[in-house]
Amino acid sequence: MTALAQRKSRLVLVTSDAVFEKGQRREVVVEVSPYTATLRLKGTRTRFEVSWAGIMNYAVKVAVEKERAEKKAARKGRR
């Protein structure tokens, strides 16, 4: 397996991105494990677990939608 699967300590990343919730801007915290990533907001207990495959599928979907929007804008600009 990869080095991530061999880690003995948890890998926790605090991002510079923030989300407004409950009247405060809270940083997004990512807890990494070999098969999933858990997302939560700093100072909260609510966690959202997502698989790496799910993240990949979402990234592909966003890229396809962006490409479609660019093509549509280019077509509209030619008219």
C-alpha positions as CSV (number, residue, x, y, z in Angstrom):
1,M,0.0,0.0,0.0
2,T,0.9,3.6,0.1
3,A,2.6,5.6,2.8
4,L,-0.8,7.0,3.9
5,A,-1.9,3.4,4.8
6,Q,1.3,2.9,6.8
7,R,1.0,6.1,9.0
8,K,0.7,5.5,12.7
9,S,-0.5,9.0,13.5
10,R,-3.6,10.8,12.2
11,L,-3.2,13.3,9.5
12,V,-5.3,16.4,10.1
13,L,-5.1,19.4,7.8
14,V,-6.6,22.8,8.6
15,T,-7.3,24.6,5.4
16,S,-7.2,28.4,4.8
17,D,-10.7,28.2,3.4
18,A,-13.5,29.2,5.7
19,V,-17.3,28.7,5.7
20,F,-19.8,30.9,7.5
21,E,-21.8,28.8,10.0
22,K,-23.7,29.7,13.2
23,G,-22.7,33.3,13.0
24,Q,-19.0,32.7,12.6
25,R,-16.5,32.0,9.9
26,R,-15.0,28.6,10.6
27,E,-12.0,27.0,8.9
28,V,-12.5,23.7,7.1
29,V,-10.6,20.7,8.7
30,V,-9.7,17.6,6.7
31,E,-8.9,14.4,8.6
32,V,-7.2,12.0,6.2
33,S,-7.3,8.2,6.3
34,P,-6.2,5.7,3.6
35,Y,-9.7,5.2,2.1
36,T,-11.7,8.2,3.2
37,A,-11.5,11.9,4.1
38,T,-13.6,13.4,6.9
39,L,-14.5,17.0,6.6
40,R,-15.7,19.2,9.4
41,L,-15.6,22.8,10.5
42,K,-13.2,23.9,13.2
43,G,-15.0,24.1,16.5
44,T,-17.9,21.8,15.5
45,R,-18.5,18.1,15.9
46,T,-20.5,17.5,12.8
47,R,-18.4,15.4,10.4
48,F,-18.9,14.5,6.7
49,E,-17.1,11.4,5.4
50,V,-16.3,11.0,1.7
51,S,-14.4,8.4,-0.1
52,W,-11.4,9.3,-2.4
53,A,-13.3,7.8,-5.3
54,G,-16.3,10.1,-4.5
55,I,-14.0,13.1,-4.5
56,M,-12.5,12.0,-7.9
57,N,-16.0,11.6,-9.4
58,Y,-17.1,15.0,-8.2
59,A,-13.9,16.7,-9.6
60,V,-14.6,15.1,-13.0
61,K,-18.2,16.2,-12.9
62,V,-17.1,19.8,-12.1
63,A,-14.5,19.8,-14.9
64,V,-17.0,18.6,-17.4
65,E,-19.6,21.2,-16.4
66,K,-16.9,23.9,-16.6
67,E,-15.9,22.8,-20.1
68,R,-19.6,22.8,-21.3
69,A,-20.0,26.3,-19.9
70,E,-16.9,27.5,-21.7
71,K,-18.1,26.0,-25.0
72,K,-21.5,27.5,-24.6
73,A,-20.0,31.0,-23.9
74,A,-17.8,30.6,-27.0
75,R,-20.8,29.7,-29.2
76,K,-22.7,32.6,-27.8
77,G,-19.8,35.0,-28.5
78,R,-19.7,34.0,-32.2
79,R,-23.3,35.0,-32.8
